[in-house]
Amino acid sequence: MSLQLEGKVAIVTGAGQGLGEGIVKRLAEAGCDVAVIDINLEKAEKVAEDVKVMGRRAVAIQADVTQWDQVQSMVDQTVEKLGKLDIAVNNAGVIKIKSVAESTAEDWDFVHNVNAKGVFLCCKAEQEPMKKQGFGRIINVSSIAGKVGFPDLSLYTSSKFAVVGFTFSLAKELQRTGITVNAICPGIIGTGMWCGPNGLADKWKNPGETMDESWKRHQDILIPQGEAQTPEDMGDLAVYFATSKHVTAQAINVDGGFTSA
Ligand SMILES: NC(=O)c1ccc[n+]([C@@H]2O[C@H](COP(=O)([O-])OP(=O)(O)OC[C@H]3O[C@@H](n4cnc5c(N)ncnc54)[C@H](O)[C@@H]3O)[C@@H](O)[C@H]2O)c1
């Protein structure tokens, strides 16, 4: 792997596990120093230690992306400890698997606060040091659920559609600043959302089916390629966006062909 991003500093939110962890590892492999952000500090610290073992600088920072003061502080601490901010991957996200009839106003606020408001607050804070240096790469994590609807996921899909629209508009706001803004739309990955407790594979089990069988069946029926994507696949697209000057206002699917089937 060539060190295409040597000397760059990145923030990744929701980076204590899952996709965020895979994105951190790919950015570090490409040469980045990384601020590993999570609401769970212990998990962030473990991932930051792994980055240090890879020979890169890393800091673990606890931040809840729904809280403006914590988001502002995460950016300030990154600039203070790692010197600047070049790349931001806004990945933290949550899910509620419920029909609209079962969902409450609190469910809506919880999902939209993390997935949509969290992306807004992060982009608002991250763009400031990027504008000052005339360079930045903002990468928001949406979903295939930001492109098509799914039953039981109306709250989640609406938050992820919001991320795509927000990304396109912010890209236009920043188009003469040296900052690109793009979105990754992952397909299905065997992390917490699918394979964790109360994850999609569990909730969408057929009668008599184990979670593992449900997970295999969903890969087969949802993905034309027949297998799930990986956190590292998302990291590869993050590296691509981070190294591309003229790719902006895009929301690219990494979904084994799902959205074109
Ligand atoms: N797993 C999939 O199949 C899939 C598919 C499409 C999109 N995505 C998106 O990818 C992103 C990561 O998903 P994942 O599967 O890795 O999830 P995950 O549940 O495995 O990990 C999410 C991480 O985000 C952290 N987090 C949660 N709320 C936070 C908050 N308020 N502030 C800061 N950190 C917070 C959690 O502590 C956790 O470490 C999410 O935005 C999700 O919507 C996932």
The ligand as an ORCA input file, in Angstrom:
! r2SCAN-3c Opt
* xyz 0 1
  N     -23.472     -2.126      9.365
  C     -24.091     -1.888      8.234
  O     -24.531     -2.805      7.525
  C     -24.265     -0.475      7.744
  C     -24.855     -0.279      6.490
  C     -25.038      1.003      6.019
  C     -24.622      2.098      6.773
  N     -24.041      1.879      7.981
  C     -23.629      3.068      8.733
  O     -22.271      2.935      9.115
  C     -22.038      3.640     10.342
  C     -21.376      2.691     11.347
  O     -22.204      1.551     11.515
  P     -21.694      0.228     12.259
  O     -22.409     -0.884     11.629
  O     -20.220      0.228     12.314
  O     -22.330      0.498     13.703
  P     -21.848     -0.020     15.146
  O     -23.082      0.039     15.985
  O     -21.114     -1.301     15.036
  O     -20.813      1.124     15.614
  C     -21.233      2.451     15.810
  C     -20.237      3.195     16.682
  O     -20.729      4.528     16.852
  C     -20.620      4.896     18.221
  N     -21.663      5.899     18.537
  C     -22.988      5.700     18.675
  N     -23.610      6.842     18.994
  C     -22.652      7.790     19.060
  C     -22.662      9.174     19.363
  N     -23.803      9.832     19.682
  N     -21.505      9.859     19.322
  C     -20.350      9.226     19.018
  N     -20.258      7.913     18.756
  C     -21.402      7.199     18.770
  C     -20.830      3.596     18.986
  O     -20.299      3.664     20.310
  C     -20.097      2.594     18.094
  O     -18.729      2.473     18.439
  C     -23.390      4.153     10.802
  O     -23.558      5.497     10.411
  C     -24.375      3.275     10.036
  O     -25.622      3.882      9.858
  C     -23.857      0.634      8.494
*
